[in-house]
Structures are given as C-alpha cells and as structure tokens.
Amino acid sequence: MKRKRISMDKLRQILKLHETLNLSCRDIASTLNISKTVVAQYINEFRA
C-alpha cells in the first residue's frame, strides 16, 4: 500500500520533536495532527 506523503516541514518537525524533546509517537502525532503509525514509520526509517 502506498503511503501518503507528508511535507518536508512536518518530517523535520517529527524528527526534531523525537530527538530533542524525546516525545512519544503518540504525542508527536497529536501535536502535528497526523497518525501515530506514520510518525513511527518515519522515525524507524530515520534510524535505519
């Protein structure tokens, strides 16, 4: 299944919130109004 793209700004915000503030996927998702699954996928891709 093809993933819907998010903007580069949101991707940067995901990584910034995760790395600097150590927020959970759920907290990041609610802050940026996107699904927690999408947040987790991008964080996992960033770690790889």
C-alpha positions as CSV (number, residue, x, y, z in Angstrom):
1,M,0.0,0.0,0.0
2,K,1.3,3.4,-1.0
3,R,2.0,5.8,1.8
4,K,0.6,9.4,1.6
5,R,3.4,11.8,1.5
6,I,3.8,14.5,4.2
7,S,5.6,17.8,3.8
8,M,9.3,18.2,4.4
9,D,8.4,20.6,7.2
10,K,6.3,18.0,9.0
11,L,9.1,15.5,8.6
12,R,11.6,17.9,10.1
13,Q,9.2,18.5,13.0
14,I,8.8,14.8,13.6
15,L,12.5,14.3,13.9
16,K,13.1,17.4,15.9
17,L,10.3,16.6,18.4
18,H,11.6,13.0,18.7
19,E,15.3,13.7,19.1
20,T,15.4,16.9,21.0
21,L,12.2,16.7,23.2
22,N,12.1,12.9,23.3
23,L,8.4,12.8,22.7
24,S,6.5,9.6,22.0
25,C,5.0,8.8,18.6
26,R,1.5,9.4,20.1
27,D,2.4,12.8,21.4
28,I,4.1,13.8,18.1
29,A,1.1,12.6,16.1
30,S,-1.4,14.6,18.2
31,T,0.8,17.7,18.0
32,L,1.1,17.6,14.2
33,N,-2.3,16.1,13.6
34,I,-1.1,13.0,11.7
35,S,-1.4,9.3,12.5
36,K,0.9,7.7,15.0
37,T,1.7,4.9,12.5
38,V,3.1,7.5,10.1
39,V,5.2,9.0,12.8
40,A,6.6,5.7,13.8
41,Q,7.4,4.7,10.2
42,Y,9.3,7.9,9.6
43,I,11.2,7.6,12.9
44,N,12.1,4.0,12.0
45,E,13.3,5.0,8.6
46,F,15.4,7.7,10.1
47,R,17.1,5.3,12.4
48,A,17.9,2.8,9.6
